[in-house]
Amino acid sequence: MQDFKPGRRQAMKAIGATLAASALPMPFIQTARAQTSSFAGKTLRLLTWSDDTGTAALRNIAQTFSKATGAKVIADRADGTSGMVAKVKAAGDRPTYDVITLAGVGASGLADAGLLLQPDTSKLPNLKDVPAAYRSGANGFGVGYLLWSDGLVYNTSTVKTPPASYEALWDPKYSGKIFLPPPEWAEAVDLTIIAAKLAGGSQQNIEPGFRKLAELKDRVMTLGENPNQVADLFRTGSLDIGGIYSAAFFPEQIRKPEYNMGITYGMKEGFATQLMFTVIPKAHPGDLDLIHAFINHSLDAGVQGRMAADVLNGPVNGRAVIPAESRAFVPSPKQIAEKAVLHDDKALAAVQAAWIKRYTGLFAA
């Protein structure tokens, strides 16, 4: 991530912290101070992704937490949420990890298997700045820490004004130069629901959605299974618009002007999000106060802003400040409050297999 004047940032952070503290109830201040007062020499074991998101979590959360508290964070990393779930299940009752960051479906699966400890929200004072919808999930065992956010990707050379509706995907002038998400991705499920709503249906009345998607059958250039290929098609002018899709799939390319890529979350119908969680394994080796302090730190407004900017996800903290160079690619707290539609993992899991089959059939070569 580019340098954005750390001296000024630290000065503003200090001023902001003073103002924020003066407005907080005394119990919140005392709790926050107590959480960071006695952790020097203690160790926390973190399990996170092996990809760029995991690297960003180590840089923006783990390293800054260690610097603030003196605690040591030892990280293990896994390929995807399924890999993390497998590691935790393999460990069983053996205390292995203290904190895990993962997607909602993984958190729910571990909770259902009885492998998680419910967090004590009284030890998470930063939750006060998180909207209620994003504070908790996985039957109360998960604490929301980022929003995977999907918008419409458009070619900044050929689409001069960011689309204000998903109806842009059906605009004939983009025929042959659009892409859609591949069928097995959650984005395809959310797109089907969006199509249904545009056609007068809903998640519970999905038939209008499949009929509307069928109109795109001969207009789609590709299903975006390979984000690098999608980015290259924008670079060469072969694509005009597509989605729903996340900027997080191509965090490097979308920042480079030669790729002609923009993303918008300003559609009147809203934009789809999936909540990502931090969870505590029931069998954990570390101190519970240390664990809660780490989770609370992950919700800090400054940490949230830097984390969101690094991985191009939405922050859950409503006071997060996104660094200026990333604001074009990340939904702001205001957009999240007004436009975000939260993906319902459990409800959609029941229909996803059938919908994948139908979606695949629609766009089969």
Secondary structure, DSSP 8 states (H G I E B T S, - for coil): -----HHHHHHHHHHHHHHHHHHS-HHHHHHHHHHTSS-TT-EEEEEEESSHHHHHHIIIIIHHHHHHH--EEEEEEESHHHHHHHHHHHHTTS---SEEEEEHHHHHHHHHTT-EE---GGG-GGGGGS-HHHHEETTTTEEEEEEEEEEEEEETTT--S--SSGGGGG-GGGTTSEEE--TTSHHHHHHHHHHHHHTT--SSS-HHHHHHHHTTTTTEEEE-S-HHHHHHHHHTT---EEEEE-GGGSTTGGGSGGG-EEEE---TT-EEEEEEEEEEESS--S-HHHHHHHHHHHT-HHHHHHHHHHHT-B-SSTT----GGGTTTS--HHHHHHHEEE--HHHHHHHHHHHHHHHHHHH--
